[in-house]
Amino acid sequence: MESGQEAQELRRIDELRAQVKRMPREHAVLQIAIAALFAGYIGVFAFTGSAEGGVQAFGGTTATLILPPVIISSALVSGANERFGKRVLLTRADWIAVALFVVMVAAVFVWGIVADRHPDTIDRYPWWVALVLAVVALVVFSARPLAVILRTDAPTADRAEERSVGLSLPVRLTTAFLGVFFGLVCAVVFVPALGWLVMMLGMMIVVIGLAVRNEPWGFANVGYEWRFPQWIAFGIASMIMFLLSVLIAATHVVTPGIAVGAGALVAASLVISALLPGRSRGSSAA
């Protein structure tokens, strides 16, 4: 009996070690960044349906600001996963946490819809509910990669074989396209008809980029070649777009001129990053 228990413990240790190997430290950092992006999306989405979120329940025109980065990030991350040669496999505890989180989001969504249809009898939820959802999302989706970072030391191995090279031309053009697309979405957000037109045309190209993921200009290959400069630029662009959507939903401080300026910053961050070095094929660092 004891030998069986010892064997089981050894198997659990081997599984933990394998999990660490499945998610290198650099990959874990990227996963935490993506978890923060998703948490921001959930928080912004929920805030626009709160009592302080304005009359545009669950997004309205500001949905054009928060949807593109989240949709595109999934394909970019799949390319990064390929570069690391790893897949993030959820454990039973992970699935339970995700399921509970989905239930929470669904409950808030139903609350907002019911309150919107019966404003005289049911109040919208307060703004801090959105903050709670964002924090829970960050905890749920960053717990494992954070554990990997805490369990592993900073990389000290010789990386002489890794080379920083310029992005390939297709990836450079796709990165610049993302900058122009995101920038235009911000700039025309106060012109709903034009905003949805830009959104529709841009997302048509995005869908093609998602469908041909392994082509040189497909988003998976873009995520494969991106390194820290490009990911940081994508994070800056996403943060500006999320912040802009919150300010539009909750305040009146954002003017069309400010929106155009924000769009210029978003576009510049990604267009400039397209000119910076990426990672040679086969390298594993982000």
Secondary structure, 3 states (H helix, E strand, C coil): CHHHHHHHHHHHHHHHHHHHHHCCHHHHHHHHHHHHHHHHHHHHHHHCCCCCCCCCHHHHHHHHHHHHHHHHHHHHHHHHHHHHCCCCCCCHHHHHHHHHHHHHHHHHHHHHHHHHHCCCCCCCCCCHHHHHHHHHHHHHHHHHHHHHHHHCCCCCCCCCCCCEEECCHHHHHHHHHHHHHHHHHHHCCCCHHHHHHHHHHHHHHHHHHHHCCCCCCCHHHHHHHCCHHHHHHHHHHHHHHHHHHHHHHHCCCCCHHHHHHHHHHHHHHHHHHCCCEEECCCCCCC
